[in-house]
Amino acid sequence: MINWDIYNKDCPTRQVLNRIADKWTVLVVGSLSQRTKRFSELKKEISGVSQKMLTQTLRGMERDGLLTRKVYPTVPPKVEYTLTDLGVSLITMLNEIRNWSEGNIEKVLEAQNNYDAIDRSQPV
């Protein structure tokens, strides 16, 4: 059995960390946790994501086995995205991160304001 080590710069597990720590991946997983969706639904629901970035994120997630893409032979083509079992396994963890973020944003904003108010022009 291989001993994977995410702290080793050459370990492929870092690729997985990059994928699941990406904000667009987190938002796509959250959106698809509800049900299968079309590209346009995802684009509408995930405010601020560009078409290019959403496309790149979906392709990367498909490559990593986190979702499946089904194309229907219609004009124009209908494409749907669904989480795989591997993608579904992320939902609980990512929901906890979302809940932590939403539950602690006031503390983070206060800390940022306090940090920014300190005159840092003087040497320590």
C-alpha positions as CSV (number, residue, x, y, z in Angstrom):
1,M,0.0,0.0,0.0
2,I,1.3,3.5,-0.9
3,N,1.6,6.0,1.9
4,W,0.3,9.2,0.4
5,D,1.5,12.4,2.0
6,I,-0.2,15.7,1.1
7,Y,2.6,17.7,2.7
8,N,5.0,16.2,0.1
9,K,5.2,18.6,-2.9
10,D,5.3,15.7,-5.4
11,C,2.3,13.8,-3.9
12,P,-0.6,13.6,-6.3
13,T,-3.0,14.1,-3.4
14,R,-2.2,17.8,-3.8
15,Q,-4.1,17.8,-7.0
16,V,-7.2,16.6,-5.1
17,L,-6.7,19.3,-2.5
18,N,-6.5,21.9,-5.2
19,R,-9.8,20.6,-6.7
20,I,-11.8,20.4,-3.6
21,A,-10.4,23.7,-2.1
22,D,-11.4,25.6,-5.2
23,K,-14.3,28.0,-4.5
24,W,-16.0,27.2,-7.8
25,T,-15.9,23.4,-7.1
26,V,-17.3,24.0,-3.6
27,L,-20.2,26.0,-5.1
28,V,-20.9,23.5,-7.9
29,V,-20.9,20.6,-5.4
30,G,-23.4,22.5,-3.3
31,S,-25.6,23.3,-6.2
32,L,-25.6,19.8,-7.6
33,S,-26.2,18.3,-4.1
34,Q,-29.8,19.3,-4.6
35,R,-30.3,17.6,-8.0
36,T,-29.0,17.2,-11.6
37,K,-28.7,20.5,-13.4
38,R,-28.1,22.0,-16.8
39,F,-25.2,24.4,-17.4
40,S,-27.5,27.4,-17.6
41,E,-29.0,26.6,-14.2
42,L,-25.6,26.3,-12.6
43,K,-24.5,29.6,-14.2
44,K,-27.6,31.4,-13.0
45,E,-27.4,29.9,-9.4
46,I,-23.6,30.5,-8.9
47,S,-23.4,34.3,-8.9
48,G,-20.2,35.7,-10.2
49,V,-18.8,32.7,-12.1
50,S,-18.0,33.3,-15.8
51,Q,-19.0,30.9,-18.5
52,K,-15.3,30.1,-19.1
53,M,-14.6,29.4,-15.4
54,L,-17.7,27.3,-15.0
55,T,-16.8,25.3,-18.1
56,Q,-13.2,24.7,-16.8
57,T,-14.5,23.8,-13.3
58,L,-17.0,21.3,-14.7
59,R,-14.5,19.7,-17.0
60,G,-12.0,19.4,-14.2
61,M,-14.6,17.9,-11.9
62,E,-15.6,15.4,-14.6
63,R,-12.0,14.4,-15.2
64,D,-11.5,13.9,-11.4
65,G,-14.6,11.7,-11.2
66,L,-16.7,14.1,-9.1
67,L,-19.5,14.5,-11.7
68,T,-20.9,13.1,-14.9
69,R,-21.9,15.0,-17.9
70,K,-24.8,13.7,-20.1
71,V,-25.4,15.2,-23.5
72,Y,-28.8,14.7,-25.2
73,P,-28.9,14.7,-29.0
74,T,-31.1,17.7,-29.4
75,V,-30.8,21.0,-31.1
76,P,-29.4,22.9,-29.4
77,P,-27.7,20.1,-27.3
78,K,-29.0,19.6,-23.8
79,V,-26.3,18.9,-21.3
80,E,-26.9,17.8,-17.7
81,Y,-24.5,17.5,-14.8
82,T,-24.9,15.0,-11.9
83,L,-22.6,14.3,-8.9
84,T,-21.1,10.9,-8.9
85,D,-20.9,8.9,-5.6
86,L,-17.4,10.4,-5.2
87,G,-18.8,13.9,-5.6
88,V,-21.7,13.1,-3.2
89,S,-19.1,12.1,-0.6
90,L,-17.9,15.7,-0.5
91,I,-21.3,17.2,0.4
92,T,-21.2,16.9,4.2
93,M,-17.7,18.2,4.5
94,L,-18.3,21.1,2.2
95,N,-21.6,22.0,3.9
96,E,-19.7,22.1,7.2
97,I,-17.2,24.5,5.7
98,R,-20.0,26.7,4.3
99,N,-21.7,26.7,7.7
100,W,-18.5,27.7,9.4
101,S,-17.9,30.5,6.9
102,E,-21.4,31.9,7.2
103,G,-21.4,31.5,11.0
104,N,-18.0,33.2,11.5
105,I,-18.0,35.9,8.9
106,E,-18.6,38.7,11.4
107,K,-15.6,37.6,13.5
108,V,-13.4,37.4,10.4
109,L,-14.5,40.8,9.2
110,E,-13.8,42.3,12.6
111,A,-10.4,40.7,12.7
112,Q,-9.6,42.1,9.2
113,N,-10.7,45.6,10.3
114,N,-8.6,45.4,13.4
115,Y,-5.6,44.2,11.5
116,D,-6.0,46.9,8.8
117,A,-6.3,49.7,11.5
118,I,-2.9,49.0,12.8
119,D,-0.1,51.2,11.5
120,R,2.4,48.7,10.0
121,S,4.8,51.3,8.6
122,Q,7.0,51.1,11.7
123,P,9.4,48.2,12.0
124,V,8.5,45.6,14.5
